[in-house]
Amino acid sequence: MNVKVVYLARLREALGCSEEVLTLASASPTLGDVLTLLRERGEPWSYELGEGRAVRAAINHEMAASDAAVCAGDEIAFFPPVTGG
């Protein structure tokens, strides 16, 4: 199954791309599976998306936790937390 992955703000610059289509082999992947797949690429992916880094995720514009299900055609966005005022 294919999903669209979007990288925003500092992640776009650090990873050198703003979006990509990712093919997932699992029949019922989670957001955590996507993160694992991306981290396995090595640096800078493993650092920027690593445990303890300030990164949030959304699936189809809805905030999501690592156990959230991912479906074919979903758009997954990774971004640093933002504050406003």
URPETA-V902880 format. One record per residue. PHI is phi in whole degrees, 0 to 359 (* if undefined). BURIAL is b if it has 24 or more other C-alpha atoms within 12 Angstrom, else e. Layout:
BEGIN
phi=(PHI & PHI)
burial=(BURIAL & BURIAL)
END
This chain:
BEGIN
phi=(* & 251 & 228 & 263 & 246 & 242 & 245 & 244 & 54 & 298 & 293 & 302 & 288 & 292 & 268 & 77 & 205 & 259 & 197 & 200 & 259 & 246 & 262 & 253 & 274 & 293 & 286 & 220 & 286 & 244 & 300 & 299 & 296 & 296 & 300 & 300 & 300 & 292 & 297 & 294 & 290 & 90 & 292 & 274 & 301 & 296 & 282 & 297 & 254 & 288 & 304 & 85 & 282 & 279 & 225 & 249 & 220 & 223 & 245 & 52 & 71 & 242 & 307 & 219 & 265 & 296 & 269 & 292 & 289 & 245 & 242 & 306 & 86 & 296 & 252 & 249 & 244 & 245 & 201 & 285 & 297 & 233 & 237 & 219 & 198)
burial=(e & e & b & b & b & b & b & b & e & e & b & e & e & e & b & e & e & e & e & e & e & b & e & b & e & e & e & e & b & b & b & b & b & b & b & e & e & b & e & e & e & e & e & e & b & e & e & b & b & b & e & e & e & e & b & b & b & b & b & e & e & e & e & e & e & e & e & e & e & b & b & b & e & b & b & b & b & b & b & e & e & e & e & e & e)
END
